[in-house]
């Protein structure tokens, strides 16, 4: 019985210009993702840009350019009624590295759906962000929300799936 070879892909979720004003630490997150994207390309790893319909273009620093796949979505789930799964399967992807906006919404939903669809998962600990919090709210502060979700994924148990939470500096696009 032959084992499927490890094949990662970098997913960049909703890093769009219209959303920048509500992103917590947008510049830092963009820089982290841009560095990962550059390393992914150098390693021959596919980069898939996921865009929320109607929220503008991908930020210039993350412009997919030629050779990148792009998927447009209408819900928090990047797999729901999109071509994302077909795109990943067509590329032979076995593991997704999830980055982007917003931690407790689109990033969270897409990460869990990736696991449910049979992909291994790396949540890039410093490669996702959430919205700024203005005024009184029951949402936890942005830094705590990001840390909270990273901790959930450090302890999530998903049968037959590898789940890792890694800072971008520790991401190795080779075999896990």
C-alpha positions in Angstrom: 0.0 0.0 0.0 1.6 3.2 -1.1 1.3 6.4 1.0 0.3 9.7 -0.6 3.3 12.0 -0.7 3.2 15.1 1.4 2.1 18.1 -0.6 1.4 21.4 1.2 -0.4 24.5 0.0 -0.5 28.0 1.5 -4.0 29.4 1.9 -4.3 33.1 2.2 -7.9 34.0 3.4 -9.5 37.4 2.9 -6.5 39.7 2.9 -8.3 42.3 0.9 -7.9 46.1 0.7 -11.4 46.9 1.7 -10.9 45.0 5.0 -7.6 46.7 6.0 -9.3 49.4 8.1 -10.8 46.8 10.4 -7.8 44.4 10.6 -5.8 44.3 13.9 -2.1 44.7 13.1 -2.7 44.5 9.4 0.9 45.5 8.5 2.5 42.8 10.7 0.1 40.1 9.4 0.7 41.1 5.8 4.5 41.0 6.3 4.3 37.5 7.8 2.1 36.2 5.0 4.2 37.8 2.3 7.3 36.2 3.7 5.6 32.8 3.8 4.3 33.3 0.2 7.8 34.1 -1.0 9.2 31.0 0.7 6.4 28.8 -0.6 7.0 29.9 -4.2 10.7 29.3 -3.8 9.9 25.8 -2.6 7.4 25.1 -5.4 4.5 25.1 -3.0 1.2 26.3 -4.4 -0.3 29.5 -3.0 -4.1 29.8 -3.1 -5.7 33.2 -2.5 -9.2 33.1 -1.1 -11.2 36.3 -1.5 -14.5 37.3 0.0 -16.8 38.5 -2.8 -17.4 42.3 -2.7 -14.5 43.2 -0.4 -12.1 44.6 -2.9 -8.8 43.2 -4.2 -6.1 41.3 -2.5 -3.7 43.8 -0.8 -0.9 44.8 -3.1 1.8 43.1 -1.0 0.1 39.8 -1.4 -1.0 40.2 -5.1 -1.2 36.6 -6.3 0.4 37.4 -9.7 0.7 34.7 -12.3 0.7 31.1 -11.3 -1.3 31.5 -8.1 -4.8 30.0 -7.8 -7.7 32.2 -6.6 -11.0 31.3 -5.2 -13.9 33.6 -4.5 -16.2 32.8 -1.6 -19.5 34.2 -0.2 -19.4 32.7 3.3 -17.0 32.2 6.1 -16.3 28.7 4.8 -13.8 28.9 1.9 -14.9 25.4 0.8 -18.7 26.0 0.7 -19.9 26.4 -2.9 -16.5 27.2 -4.2 -13.8 25.4 -6.2 -11.3 25.3 -3.4 -11.5 21.6 -2.7 -11.2 20.8 -6.5 -8.3 23.2 -6.8 -6.4 21.6 -3.9 -7.1 18.1 -5.0 -6.1 19.0 -8.6 -2.7 20.2 -7.2 -2.3 17.0 -5.2 -2.4 18.9 -1.9 -2.5 16.9 1.4 -1.8 19.7 3.9 -3.0 23.3 4.1 -1.3 26.1 5.9 -4.0 28.6 6.8 -3.3 32.3 7.1 -5.4 35.4 6.8 -8.4 37.3 8.2 -10.5 36.9 10.4 -9.3 34.5 13.1 -12.6 33.5 14.7 -14.6 33.6 11.5 -13.2 32.8 8.1 -9.9 31.4 9.2 -11.5 29.2 11.9 -14.2 27.9 9.6 -11.9 27.2 6.7 -9.4 25.4 9.0 -12.0 23.1 10.4 -13.5 22.4 7.0 -10.0 21.5 5.7 -9.7 18.9 8.4 -13.2 17.6 7.7 -12.3 17.3 4.0 -9.2 15.2 4.8 -6.4 17.7 4.7 -3.7 17.9 7.3 -3.5 21.4 8.8 -1.0 24.0 9.9 -2.4 27.1 11.5 0.3 29.7 11.1 0.2 31.2 14.6 1.4 34.7 13.6 -0.1 34.6 10.1 -3.8 35.3 11.0 -5.5 38.2 12.5 -8.9 39.4 13.6 -10.8 42.7 13.6 -10.1 45.7 15.8 -12.6 46.1 18.7 -14.3 49.5 18.8 -16.4 50.3 21.8 -17.9 47.9 24.4 -18.1 44.4 23.0 -18.3 40.8 24.3 -15.5 39.9 21.9 -12.2 39.3 23.6 -9.4 41.7 22.7 -7.7 40.9 19.3 -4.4 39.5 20.7 -6.3 37.2 23.1 -8.6 36.0 20.4 -5.6 35.1 18.2 -3.8 33.4 21.1 -7.1 31.6 22.1 -7.5 30.1 18.6 -3.9 29.1 18.4 -4.3 27.3 21.7 -7.4 25.5 20.6 -5.6 24.1 17.5 -2.6 23.0 19.7 -5.1 20.7 21.5 -7.6 19.8 18.9 -7.9 16.0 18.3 -8.9 15.1 14.8 -8.7 11.4 13.8 -6.1 10.6 11.2 -5.2 14.2 10.6 -2.0 16.1 11.6 -2.8 19.4 13.2 0.0 21.8 14.0 0.3 25.4 15.1 3.6 27.0 14.0 5.0 30.5 13.8 5.9 31.4 10.3 9.6 31.2 11.1 9.2 27.5 12.0 7.2 26.5 8.9 9.1 24.0 6.8 7.5 23.3 3.4 9.2 19.9 3.3 7.7 16.7 4.8 6.4 17.2 8.3 
